[in-house]
């Protein structure tokens, strides 16, 4: 199941501490597609972007969406699917 939220601390706090894949959006286009697995959860990775750990480009996102995975391998499959559908090259 895919979920979404505005790219703000309160919305990120509601994201599960689980593996999965996510996208960051701004002005109707995808800025970044990421995967969270192992020691990093969806919430952890989104918080890192929100804080600016990856620079101002992804920190400027307006909203995000995510899909929870059952395993790390499943997270990578979801990542490939989201990336392929994002229009990024």
LOTOR-721573 format. One record per residue (C-alpha): residue number from 1; residue in one letter; y, x negated, z. Coordinates in steps of 0.2 Angstrom, whole numbers, plus 5000, padded with zeros to 4 digits. Layout:
<nodes>
<node><n>NUM</n><res>A</res><c2>Y</c2><c1>X</c1><c3>Z</c3></node>
...
</nodes>
This chain:
<nodes>
<node><n>1</n><res>X</res><c2>5000</c2><c1>5000</c1><c3>5000</c3></node>
<node><n>2</n><res>X</res><c2>5017</c2><c1>4993</c1><c3>4995</c3></node>
<node><n>3</n><res>X</res><c2>5032</c2><c1>4995</c1><c3>5007</c3></node>
<node><n>4</n><res>X</res><c2>5050</c2><c1>4991</c1><c3>5006</c3></node>
<node><n>5</n><res>X</res><c2>5066</c2><c1>4988</c1><c3>5016</c3></node>
<node><n>6</n><res>X</res><c2>5084</c2><c1>4982</c1><c3>5015</c3></node>
<node><n>7</n><res>X</res><c2>5085</c2><c1>4964</c1><c3>5018</c3></node>
<node><n>8</n><res>X</res><c2>5091</c2><c1>4964</c1><c3>5036</c3></node>
<node><n>9</n><res>X</res><c2>5084</c2><c1>4959</c1><c3>5053</c3></node>
<node><n>10</n><res>X</res><c2>5080</c2><c1>4976</c1><c3>5059</c3></node>
<node><n>11</n><res>X</res><c2>5070</c2><c1>4980</c1><c3>5043</c3></node>
<node><n>12</n><res>X</res><c2>5061</c2><c1>4963</c1><c3>5043</c3></node>
<node><n>13</n><res>X</res><c2>5056</c2><c1>4966</c1><c3>5061</c3></node>
<node><n>14</n><res>X</res><c2>5046</c2><c1>4981</c1><c3>5056</c3></node>
<node><n>15</n><res>X</res><c2>5036</c2><c1>4971</c1><c3>5043</c3></node>
<node><n>16</n><res>X</res><c2>5018</c2><c1>4968</c1><c3>5050</c3></node>
<node><n>17</n><res>X</res><c2>5013</c2><c1>4951</c1><c3>5056</c3></node>
<node><n>18</n><res>X</res><c2>4999</c2><c1>4950</c1><c3>5043</c3></node>
<node><n>19</n><res>X</res><c2>4995</c2><c1>4941</c1><c3>5027</c3></node>
<node><n>20</n><res>X</res><c2>5001</c2><c1>4947</c1><c3>5010</c3></node>
<node><n>21</n><res>X</res><c2>5013</c2><c1>4945</c1><c3>4996</c3></node>
<node><n>22</n><res>X</res><c2>5032</c2><c1>4950</c1><c3>4994</c3></node>
<node><n>23</n><res>X</res><c2>5047</c2><c1>4950</c1><c3>4983</c3></node>
<node><n>24</n><res>X</res><c2>5065</c2><c1>4948</c1><c3>4986</c3></node>
<node><n>25</n><res>X</res><c2>5077</c2><c1>4958</c1><c3>4975</c3></node>
<node><n>26</n><res>X</res><c2>5096</c2><c1>4958</c1><c3>4971</c3></node>
<node><n>27</n><res>X</res><c2>5106</c2><c1>4968</c1><c3>4959</c3></node>
<node><n>28</n><res>X</res><c2>5090</c2><c1>4976</c1><c3>4952</c3></node>
<node><n>29</n><res>X</res><c2>5081</c2><c1>4961</c1><c3>4948</c3></node>
<node><n>30</n><res>X</res><c2>5068</c2><c1>4950</c1><c3>4957</c3></node>
<node><n>31</n><res>X</res><c2>5074</c2><c1>4934</c1><c3>4964</c3></node>
<node><n>32</n><res>X</res><c2>5058</c2><c1>4927</c1><c3>4972</c3></node>
<node><n>33</n><res>X</res><c2>5040</c2><c1>4931</c1><c3>4974</c3></node>
<node><n>34</n><res>X</res><c2>5031</c2><c1>4924</c1><c3>4989</c3></node>
<node><n>35</n><res>X</res><c2>5014</c2><c1>4924</c1><c3>4998</c3></node>
<node><n>36</n><res>X</res><c2>5011</c2><c1>4924</c1><c3>5016</c3></node>
<node><n>37</n><res>X</res><c2>4994</c2><c1>4918</c1><c3>5023</c3></node>
<node><n>38</n><res>X</res><c2>4986</c2><c1>4906</c1><c3>5036</c3></node>
<node><n>39</n><res>X</res><c2>4998</c2><c1>4903</c1><c3>5050</c3></node>
<node><n>40</n><res>X</res><c2>5013</c2><c1>4912</c1><c3>5041</c3></node>
<node><n>41</n><res>X</res><c2>5014</c2><c1>4931</c1><c3>5041</c3></node>
<node><n>42</n><res>X</res><c2>5024</c2><c1>4943</c1><c3>5030</c3></node>
<node><n>43</n><res>X</res><c2>5037</c2><c1>4945</c1><c3>5044</c3></node>
<node><n>44</n><res>X</res><c2>5038</c2><c1>4926</c1><c3>5047</c3></node>
<node><n>45</n><res>X</res><c2>5041</c2><c1>4922</c1><c3>5029</c3></node>
<node><n>46</n><res>X</res><c2>5054</c2><c1>4936</c1><c3>5026</c3></node>
<node><n>47</n><res>X</res><c2>5063</c2><c1>4929</c1><c3>5042</c3></node>
<node><n>48</n><res>X</res><c2>5063</c2><c1>4912</c1><c3>5035</c3></node>
<node><n>49</n><res>X</res><c2>5072</c2><c1>4918</c1><c3>5019</c3></node>
<node><n>50</n><res>X</res><c2>5084</c2><c1>4929</c1><c3>5029</c3></node>
<node><n>51</n><res>X</res><c2>5089</c2><c1>4914</c1><c3>5040</c3></node>
<node><n>52</n><res>X</res><c2>5092</c2><c1>4903</c1><c3>5024</c3></node>
<node><n>53</n><res>X</res><c2>5078</c2><c1>4891</c1><c3>5027</c3></node>
<node><n>54</n><res>X</res><c2>5075</c2><c1>4891</c1><c3>5008</c3></node>
<node><n>55</n><res>X</res><c2>5093</c2><c1>4891</c1><c3>5003</c3></node>
<node><n>56</n><res>X</res><c2>5107</c2><c1>4903</c1><c3>4999</c3></node>
<node><n>57</n><res>X</res><c2>5099</c2><c1>4910</c1><c3>4983</c3></node>
<node><n>58</n><res>X</res><c2>5085</c2><c1>4920</c1><c3>4992</c3></node>
<node><n>59</n><res>X</res><c2>5096</c2><c1>4923</c1><c3>5008</c3></node>
<node><n>60</n><res>X</res><c2>5107</c2><c1>4933</c1><c3>4996</c3></node>
<node><n>61</n><res>X</res><c2>5093</c2><c1>4946</c1><c3>4993</c3></node>
<node><n>62</n><res>X</res><c2>5098</c2><c1>4964</c1><c3>4995</c3></node>
<node><n>63</n><res>X</res><c2>5081</c2><c1>4971</c1><c3>4998</c3></node>
<node><n>64</n><res>X</res><c2>5062</c2><c1>4967</c1><c3>4998</c3></node>
<node><n>65</n><res>X</res><c2>5045</c2><c1>4974</c1><c3>4996</c3></node>
<node><n>66</n><res>X</res><c2>5028</c2><c1>4969</c1><c3>5002</c3></node>
<node><n>67</n><res>X</res><c2>5009</c2><c1>4972</c1><c3>5001</c3></node>
<node><n>68</n><res>X</res><c2>4998</c2><c1>4968</c1><c3>5015</c3></node>
<node><n>69</n><res>X</res><c2>4982</c2><c1>4959</c1><c3>5011</c3></node>
<node><n>70</n><res>X</res><c2>4965</c2><c1>4959</c1><c3>5020</c3></node>
<node><n>71</n><res>X</res><c2>4962</c2><c1>4940</c1><c3>5018</c3></node>
<node><n>72</n><res>X</res><c2>4971</c2><c1>4924</c1><c3>5012</c3></node>
<node><n>73</n><res>X</res><c2>4962</c2><c1>4926</c1><c3>4995</c3></node>
<node><n>74</n><res>X</res><c2>4967</c2><c1>4944</c1><c3>4993</c3></node>
<node><n>75</n><res>X</res><c2>4985</c2><c1>4938</c1><c3>4997</c3></node>
<node><n>76</n><res>X</res><c2>4985</c2><c1>4926</c1><c3>4983</c3></node>
<node><n>77</n><res>X</res><c2>4978</c2><c1>4940</c1><c3>4971</c3></node>
<node><n>78</n><res>X</res><c2>4992</c2><c1>4951</c1><c3>4976</c3></node>
<node><n>79</n><res>X</res><c2>5005</c2><c1>4937</c1><c3>4974</c3></node>
<node><n>80</n><res>X</res><c2>4999</c2><c1>4934</c1><c3>4956</c3></node>
<node><n>81</n><res>X</res><c2>5000</c2><c1>4953</c1><c3>4952</c3></node>
<node><n>82</n><res>X</res><c2>5018</c2><c1>4955</c1><c3>4959</c3></node>
<node><n>83</n><res>X</res><c2>5023</c2><c1>4939</c1><c3>4950</c3></node>
<node><n>84</n><res>X</res><c2>5016</c2><c1>4945</c1><c3>4933</c3></node>
<node><n>85</n><res>X</res><c2>5025</c2><c1>4962</c1><c3>4935</c3></node>
<node><n>86</n><res>X</res><c2>5042</c2><c1>4954</c1><c3>4941</c3></node>
<node><n>87</n><res>X</res><c2>5048</c2><c1>4948</c1><c3>4924</c3></node>
<node><n>88</n><res>X</res><c2>5050</c2><c1>4930</c1><c3>4931</c3></node>
<node><n>89</n><res>X</res><c2>5045</c2><c1>4915</c1><c3>4921</c3></node>
</nodes>
